[in-house]
C-alpha cells in the first residue's frame, strides 16, 4: 500500500507574523533543550500557535504520515544551534540538537489520541550535511572532517526526534539534500558524500528517506547503506521519471517517493497571471485531482511496488495561505486513494 505524506514546510496561520515566529523560534529551541515546558514560556506563544494550528490542519487532510510543520528557514533551523553549541567545528553538543516542533507534535498527538484513539505517524525532516556544508564559509571547498562533523550533527537531531508512544511514533525521517545533482563544483569524491549520508543516519530507528529535487543525484542514496527511500519531484520535474529505473531500485532494495502534485507556486502564479488571473483562488492554485491521479498511475505503472510513498513535490511554505496549501494535501489524498481503488 502506498503511503501519502508531505515534505514539511507550510504557510503560517493567520494572526502569526513571520517576524514574531522568527523571533520565537531560537528561544523555543533553547527552552526545549533545557527541558522546559514550552507552553509555560510566554514569549513562545507565536511558535506554539503556529505549529499547533498547522499540524492540526495537516492531520485533518487524512495524510497517512505527517511531517512536522516547518515554518523556519531550513538552513538556519539547524546551523544556528550547531554553530552556537559546537564541541568541534560544526559538531553540535547533542543536548542542543533538538527540533521543538517535535515537542508540539507530541502534545497535539496526545490530545488527538484521547479524542479519536488514532496514533499520529510522524515524519521528521532534517537538512542534510551537504546542504548545510554549502552554508559554511568553506563553500565549495570540502573538508571531509567538517562534512562528517555536520553529518554527526544531523544524526543527533534525528536521534533526538525519535518518538515511540501509544499516541505518536516517528515512522519516517528524511535527509533533505535539494542541491545534490545541481551543484557540480564540490571538490569532494562521490564516496565522501555517500559516507556523510551514511553517518547522518547511523543508528536511527526509523525508515529513512533522502529528499532530492533531481534524480541526477540518485546514485548517492542508492549506494548509501541505511537509506530505504529516495524522494523526488515528478509533477514539477517530469524528466525525473527517466533518471531512475525500477530495476535500479530493486537491485539496491530501495523504494521511491513520488511527488505527484506541483508546489512551484511562483510558476503557478506566473502562468495564471498570463491568463489574466491576478488573485487566484486555492482551487485555481492546487493541481486538479485528475492530473494528480494520472501522474500517480504513470509512476505506479513504471515503478510498481517500488513506489512506496506519494504526495506533493516539495514543501508548501511559500504558498499564499494555509487554505491553499491544505487543499493541495487534500487533493493528493483523494486522488491517490481513488486511483488505487480504481486500479485494484
HUMO-V570232 format. One record per residue. N is the residue number from 0. RES is the residue in three letters. PHI is phi as a letter, one per 20 degrees, with the letter a starting at -180 (NA if undefined). PSI is psi in degrees with one decimal (* if undefined). Layout:
n=N res=RES phi=PHI psi=PSI
n=N res=RES phi=PHI psi=PSI
This chain:
n=0 res=UNK phi=NA psi=128.5
n=1 res=UNK phi=f psi=133.7
n=2 res=UNK phi=e psi=138.9
n=3 res=UNK phi=d psi=122.9
n=4 res=UNK phi=c psi=-177.4
n=5 res=UNK phi=c psi=165.4
n=6 res=UNK phi=e psi=-32.6
n=7 res=UNK phi=q psi=-66.8
n=8 res=UNK phi=f psi=152.7
n=9 res=UNK phi=b psi=148.3
n=10 res=UNK phi=f psi=149.9
n=11 res=UNK phi=f psi=148.6
n=12 res=UNK phi=f psi=159.3
n=13 res=UNK phi=g psi=139.9
n=14 res=UNK phi=n psi=-13.0
n=15 res=UNK phi=d psi=118.0
n=16 res=UNK phi=e psi=156.9
n=17 res=UNK phi=g psi=-40.4
n=18 res=UNK phi=f psi=-44.8
n=19 res=UNK phi=f psi=-37.1
n=20 res=UNK phi=f psi=-45.5
n=21 res=UNK phi=f psi=-31.6
n=22 res=UNK phi=f psi=-38.5
n=23 res=UNK phi=f psi=-26.9
n=24 res=UNK phi=f psi=-51.6
n=25 res=UNK phi=g psi=-35.1
n=26 res=UNK phi=f psi=-34.9
n=27 res=UNK phi=f psi=-40.4
n=28 res=UNK phi=f psi=-46.6
n=29 res=UNK phi=f psi=-40.8
n=30 res=UNK phi=f psi=-41.4
n=31 res=UNK phi=f psi=-41.9
n=32 res=UNK phi=f psi=-31.5
n=33 res=UNK phi=e psi=6.4
n=34 res=UNK phi=m psi=33.9
n=35 res=UNK phi=e psi=155.3
n=36 res=UNK phi=f psi=114.0
n=37 res=UNK phi=f psi=-31.2
n=38 res=UNK phi=f psi=-11.0
n=39 res=UNK phi=e psi=3.4
n=40 res=UNK phi=d psi=104.9
n=41 res=UNK phi=g psi=-38.6
n=42 res=UNK phi=f psi=-4.9
n=43 res=UNK phi=e psi=3.7
n=44 res=UNK phi=g psi=-43.7
n=45 res=UNK phi=f psi=-38.2
n=46 res=UNK phi=f psi=-50.4
n=47 res=UNK phi=f psi=-44.1
n=48 res=UNK phi=f psi=-46.4
n=49 res=UNK phi=f psi=-46.9
n=50 res=UNK phi=f psi=-42.2
n=51 res=UNK phi=f psi=-49.7
n=52 res=UNK phi=g psi=-45.1
n=53 res=UNK phi=f psi=-40.2
n=54 res=UNK phi=f psi=-42.1
n=55 res=UNK phi=f psi=-38.7
n=56 res=UNK phi=f psi=-41.8
n=57 res=UNK phi=f psi=-46.0
n=58 res=UNK phi=f psi=-35.1
n=59 res=UNK phi=f psi=-15.4
n=60 res=UNK phi=e psi=-6.4
n=61 res=UNK phi=m psi=28.0
n=62 res=UNK phi=g psi=146.2
n=63 res=UNK phi=f psi=-42.0
n=64 res=UNK phi=c psi=129.8
n=65 res=UNK phi=d psi=134.3
n=66 res=UNK phi=e psi=142.2
n=67 res=UNK phi=g psi=144.0
n=68 res=UNK phi=f psi=117.0
n=69 res=UNK phi=e psi=103.4
n=70 res=UNK phi=d psi=-11.3
n=71 res=UNK phi=e psi=158.1
n=72 res=UNK phi=g psi=130.4
n=73 res=UNK phi=f psi=-18.7
n=74 res=UNK phi=e psi=-50.3
n=75 res=UNK phi=f psi=-35.6
n=76 res=UNK phi=g psi=-35.3
n=77 res=UNK phi=d psi=-37.1
n=78 res=UNK phi=f psi=-35.2
n=79 res=UNK phi=f psi=-52.9
n=80 res=UNK phi=f psi=-31.3
n=81 res=UNK phi=f psi=-48.2
n=82 res=UNK phi=f psi=-33.7
n=83 res=UNK phi=f psi=-33.2
n=84 res=UNK phi=c psi=37.1
n=85 res=UNK phi=e psi=135.9
n=86 res=UNK phi=e psi=-32.9
n=87 res=UNK phi=c psi=171.5
n=88 res=UNK phi=g psi=111.0
n=89 res=UNK phi=m psi=20.6
n=90 res=UNK phi=d psi=108.4
n=91 res=UNK phi=f psi=146.6
n=92 res=UNK phi=f psi=118.2
n=93 res=UNK phi=g psi=-24.4
n=94 res=UNK phi=f psi=-25.8
n=95 res=UNK phi=d psi=5.0
n=96 res=UNK phi=e psi=73.5
n=97 res=UNK phi=c psi=151.0
n=98 res=UNK phi=d psi=103.4
n=99 res=UNK phi=f psi=-21.5
n=100 res=UNK phi=f psi=-28.1
n=101 res=UNK phi=f psi=-35.2
n=102 res=UNK phi=f psi=-47.1
n=103 res=UNK phi=f psi=-41.2
n=104 res=UNK phi=g psi=-40.4
n=105 res=UNK phi=f psi=-40.7
n=106 res=UNK phi=f psi=-44.0
n=107 res=UNK phi=f psi=-41.7
n=108 res=UNK phi=f psi=-37.3
n=109 res=UNK phi=f psi=-43.8
n=110 res=UNK phi=f psi=-40.7
n=111 res=UNK phi=f psi=-38.0
n=112 res=UNK phi=f psi=-39.6
n=113 res=UNK phi=f psi=-30.1
n=114 res=UNK phi=e psi=-38.4
n=115 res=UNK phi=d psi=-19.1
n=116 res=UNK phi=m psi=8.4
n=117 res=UNK phi=e psi=135.7
n=118 res=UNK phi=e psi=134.5
n=119 res=UNK phi=e psi=130.1
n=120 res=UNK phi=d psi=111.7
n=121 res=UNK phi=d psi=143.3
n=122 res=UNK phi=d psi=131.1
n=123 res=UNK phi=d psi=125.5
n=124 res=UNK phi=d psi=140.8
n=125 res=UNK phi=c psi=135.2
n=126 res=UNK phi=f psi=132.4
n=127 res=UNK phi=f psi=167.3
n=128 res=UNK phi=f psi=-36.0
n=129 res=UNK phi=f psi=-43.3
n=130 res=UNK phi=f psi=-41.7
n=131 res=UNK phi=f psi=-37.6
n=132 res=UNK phi=g psi=-36.6
n=133 res=UNK phi=f psi=-14.4
n=134 res=UNK phi=e psi=-0.1
n=135 res=UNK phi=e psi=165.8
n=136 res=UNK phi=f psi=-14.6
n=137 res=UNK phi=f psi=-20.9
n=138 res=UNK phi=l psi=-120.7
n=139 res=UNK phi=e psi=-4.0
n=140 res=UNK phi=e psi=106.0
n=141 res=UNK phi=e psi=121.2
n=142 res=UNK phi=d psi=116.9
n=143 res=UNK phi=g psi=-37.2
n=144 res=UNK phi=f psi=-41.4
n=145 res=UNK phi=f psi=-42.8
n=146 res=UNK phi=f psi=-42.6
n=147 res=UNK phi=f psi=-31.8
n=148 res=UNK phi=f psi=-41.0
n=149 res=UNK phi=f psi=-38.6
n=150 res=UNK phi=f psi=-41.4
n=151 res=UNK phi=f psi=-36.1
n=152 res=UNK phi=f psi=-43.1
n=153 res=UNK phi=g psi=-44.8
n=154 res=UNK phi=g psi=-39.5
n=155 res=UNK phi=f psi=-43.2
n=156 res=UNK phi=f psi=-42.2
n=157 res=UNK phi=f psi=-47.4
n=158 res=UNK phi=f psi=-34.4
n=159 res=UNK phi=f psi=-2.4
n=160 res=UNK phi=d psi=8.2
n=161 res=UNK phi=e psi=116.6
n=162 res=UNK phi=d psi=143.0
n=163 res=UNK phi=b psi=82.2
n=164 res=UNK phi=d psi=170.8
n=165 res=UNK phi=f psi=-23.0
n=166 res=UNK phi=d psi=-12.1
n=167 res=UNK phi=b psi=143.5
n=168 res=UNK phi=b psi=134.1
n=169 res=UNK phi=f psi=101.4
n=170 res=UNK phi=e psi=-30.5
n=171 res=UNK phi=c psi=138.0
n=172 res=UNK phi=c psi=150.8
n=173 res=UNK phi=c psi=132.8
n=174 res=UNK phi=e psi=116.8
n=175 res=UNK phi=e psi=114.2
n=176 res=UNK phi=c psi=65.3
n=177 res=UNK phi=f psi=-21.2
n=178 res=UNK phi=e psi=-19.1
n=179 res=UNK phi=f psi=132.0
n=180 res=UNK phi=n psi=-20.8
n=181 res=UNK phi=d psi=-30.9
n=182 res=UNK phi=e psi=108.7
n=183 res=UNK phi=d psi=8.8
n=184 res=UNK phi=e psi=-0.5
n=185 res=UNK phi=f psi=126.8
n=186 res=UNK phi=e psi=63.9
n=187 res=UNK phi=c psi=140.3
n=188 res=UNK phi=f psi=152.8
n=189 res=UNK phi=g psi=-40.7
n=190 res=UNK phi=f psi=-28.3
n=191 res=UNK phi=f psi=-39.7
n=192 res=UNK phi=f psi=-43.4
n=193 res=UNK phi=f psi=-43.2
n=194 res=UNK phi=f psi=-40.3
n=195 res=UNK phi=f psi=-42.1
n=196 res=UNK phi=f psi=-44.0
n=197 res=UNK phi=f psi=-40.7
n=198 res=UNK phi=f psi=-33.6
n=199 res=UNK phi=f psi=-29.3
n=200 res=UNK phi=d psi=5.3
n=201 res=UNK phi=f psi=125.2
n=202 res=UNK phi=m psi=9.7
n=203 res=UNK phi=e psi=121.0
n=204 res=UNK phi=e psi=74.4
n=205 res=UNK phi=a psi=164.7
n=206 res=UNK phi=f psi=136.1
n=207 res=UNK phi=d psi=123.2
n=208 res=UNK phi=d psi=149.5
n=209 res=UNK phi=d psi=118.9
n=210 res=UNK phi=e psi=116.2
n=211 res=UNK phi=d psi=157.8
n=212 res=UNK phi=e psi=-23.5
n=213 res=UNK phi=c psi=137.6
n=214 res=UNK phi=e psi=7.5
n=215 res=UNK phi=f psi=-23.8
n=216 res=UNK phi=e psi=14.1
n=217 res=UNK phi=f psi=-22.8
n=218 res=UNK phi=g psi=-31.8
n=219 res=UNK phi=f psi=-56.1
n=220 res=UNK phi=f psi=-23.9
n=221 res=UNK phi=f psi=-35.9
n=222 res=UNK phi=e psi=-23.1
n=223 res=UNK phi=f psi=122.6
n=224 res=UNK phi=f psi=137.2
n=225 res=UNK phi=o psi=-18.0
n=226 res=UNK phi=f psi=135.0
n=227 res=UNK phi=d psi=-31.0
n=228 res=UNK phi=c psi=138.4
n=229 res=UNK phi=d psi=130.4
n=230 res=UNK phi=d psi=142.9
n=231 res=UNK phi=b psi=159.0
n=232 res=UNK phi=e psi=135.9
n=233 res=UNK phi=c psi=-27.7
n=234 res=UNK phi=f psi=-46.5
n=235 res=UNK phi=e psi=-23.5
n=236 res=UNK phi=c psi=71.8
n=237 res=UNK phi=f psi=-19.6
n=238 res=UNK phi=f psi=-19.2
n=239 res=UNK phi=f psi=-26.8
n=240 res=UNK phi=f psi=-23.4
n=241 res=UNK phi=e psi=-1.9
n=242 res=UNK phi=e psi=0.7
n=243 res=UNK phi=b psi=151.6
n=244 res=UNK phi=c psi=160.9
n=245 res=UNK phi=f psi=-36.7
n=246 res=UNK phi=f psi=-38.5
n=247 res=UNK phi=f psi=-41.2
n=248 res=UNK phi=f psi=-43.1
n=249 res=UNK phi=f psi=-39.1
n=250 res=UNK phi=f psi=-33.3
n=251 res=UNK phi=d psi=7.8
n=252 res=UNK phi=l psi=50.4
n=253 res=UNK phi=d psi=156.4
n=254 res=UNK phi=d psi=174.1
n=255 res=UNK phi=c psi=140.9
n=256 res=UNK phi=d psi=122.7
n=257 res=UNK phi=d psi=123.3
n=258 res=UNK phi=f psi=118.5
n=259 res=UNK phi=d psi=2.9
n=260 res=UNK phi=c psi=130.8
n=261 res=UNK phi=f psi=137.8
n=262 res=UNK phi=d psi=13.3
n=263 res=UNK phi=f psi=83.3
n=264 res=UNK phi=f psi=-37.1
n=265 res=UNK phi=f psi=-41.4
n=266 res=UNK phi=f psi=-43.5
n=267 res=UNK phi=f psi=-46.5
n=268 res=UNK phi=f psi=-38.4
n=269 res=UNK phi=f psi=-43.8
n=270 res=UNK phi=f psi=-40.3
n=271 res=UNK phi=f psi=-37.3
n=272 res=UNK phi=f psi=-37.1
n=273 res=UNK phi=f psi=-23.8
n=274 res=UNK phi=e psi=5.6
n=275 res=UNK phi=n psi=9.5
n=276 res=UNK phi=e psi=102.6
n=277 res=UNK phi=e psi=-28.2
n=278 res=UNK phi=c psi=75.0
n=279 res=UNK phi=f psi=150.8
n=280 res=UNK phi=e psi=163.5
n=281 res=UNK phi=g psi=-38.1
n=282 res=UNK phi=f psi=-31.9
n=283 res=UNK phi=f psi=-26.9
n=284 res=UNK phi=e psi=-40.8
n=285 res=UNK phi=f psi=138.0
n=286 res=UNK phi=g psi=141.6
n=287 res=UNK phi=f psi=148.9
n=288 res=UNK phi=g psi=-33.6
n=289 res=UNK phi=f psi=-41.7
n=290 res=UNK phi=f psi=-33.9
n=291 res=UNK phi=f psi=-46.5
n=292 res=UNK phi=f psi=-40.1
n=293 res=UNK phi=f psi=-45.3
n=294 res=UNK phi=f psi=-40.8
n=295 res=UNK phi=g psi=-46.7
n=296 res=UNK phi=f psi=-32.2
n=297 res=UNK phi=f psi=-43.9
n=298 res=UNK phi=f psi=-39.2
n=299 res=UNK phi=f psi=-40.5
n=300 res=UNK phi=f psi=-38.6
n=301 res=UNK phi=f psi=-39.8
n=302 res=UNK phi=d psi=-10.5
n=303 res=UNK phi=l psi=-134.4
n=304 res=UNK phi=f psi=2.2
n=305 res=UNK phi=f psi=-10.5
n=306 res=UNK phi=e psi=107.6
n=307 res=UNK phi=d psi=-30.4
n=308 res=UNK phi=c psi=154.2
n=309 res=UNK phi=b psi=158.8
n=310 res=UNK phi=r psi=-163.2
n=311 res=UNK phi=f psi=157.0
n=312 res=UNK phi=g psi=-56.7
n=313 res=UNK phi=b psi=-165.2
n=314 res=UNK phi=f psi=168.9
n=315 res=UNK phi=d psi=18.0
n=316 res=UNK phi=f psi=-29.1
n=317 res=UNK phi=e psi=3.9
n=318 res=UNK phi=f psi=154.4
n=319 res=UNK phi=f psi=-19.1
n=320 res=UNK phi=b psi=158.4
n=321 res=UNK phi=f psi=-32.6
n=322 res=UNK phi=g psi=-45.0
n=323 res=UNK phi=f psi=-43.4
n=324 res=UNK phi=f psi=-41.2
n=325 res=UNK phi=f psi=-36.8
n=326 res=UNK phi=f psi=-36.1
n=327 res=UNK phi=g psi=-46.6
n=328 res=UNK phi=f psi=-43.2
n=329 res=UNK phi=f psi=-42.7
n=330 res=UNK phi=f psi=-36.0
n=331 res=UNK phi=f psi=-46.6
n=332 res=UNK phi=f psi=-50.4
n=333 res=UNK phi=f psi=-44.6
n=334 res=UNK phi=f psi=-44.9
n=335 res=UNK phi=f psi=-42.8
n=336 res=UNK phi=f psi=-39.4
n=337 res=UNK phi=f psi=-36.6
n=338 res=UNK phi=f psi=-40.4
n=339 res=UNK phi=f psi=-45.6
n=340 res=UNK phi=f psi=-34.4
n=341 res=UNK phi=f psi=-23.2
n=342 res=UNK phi=e psi=-1.8
n=343 res=UNK phi=f psi=*
